[in-house]
Amino acid sequence: MPELTKVVTLLDRWKRRLEENGSGCGLGSCSGPKSRWARIWRRRSGAFLQGVFYCQRQCMETALTAQLARLHAVAPPVRPSNRIPLGLLMVARGWLTYEQVVTALAAQQTARSGQIGEWFERLGFATEQQVTSALGLQWGCPVTFSLDTASIAAFGRIPLGILEAFQMLPLQFVAATNTIYIAFGQRVDHAALYAIEKLLDCRTQPCVAGRKIVADELIRMRQQPRPHELEFGPMHDFA
Ligand SMILES: [Zn+2]
């Protein structure tokens, strides 16, 4: 008899825990099963989005589409201009003349593409190494001129599409401090670093690497199979 009491108590505790956790679906218009047992069973196949549980694929898709539409409607933030312009910094260092900066800016404006550092290189005014060093000074972070491709390949926790969008590479993970060192090829994006910290529950440290080195490594990575990544097609127009 004590055994039966024990089983009943355990079942009761389990039921209460499920109720406390809320075994329902996060979608108001959910068309999934309504009975508790069916929902508990379905819970095994559902998924979480931002800490909210969705009982089936359709519910997850509806919630995800609504979330993406919300983000799509938000105007992209204006990039802060609190950094010393790269050209000015390079003139101050004696790496460029004022005339070269003006020429490069005009070329960039005419082409309406490319970063200014890229134009300094393209016009033969500065080397990639000089531009990378200047970027390090501009963003106040260390500079690296070489990459350990083996350690980048080993760290597959950030989807490639995101790395490509921000032209960044995870250089190293230091378990002792739970920190990922991330190299940027163009501009250090603190919003991207913050998102990585939240998603992977870790700290990040930015550094600057050569634009070409980062771009070439990302192209190489794109050619490698990434069986654990699921990529969606181009963004739908939610308008
Ligand atoms: Zn549902």
Residues whose N, C-alpha, C, O or C-beta is under 5 A from the ligand:
A	BS01	ZN	C25 L27 C30 S31 G32 Y54 C55 Q56 C59
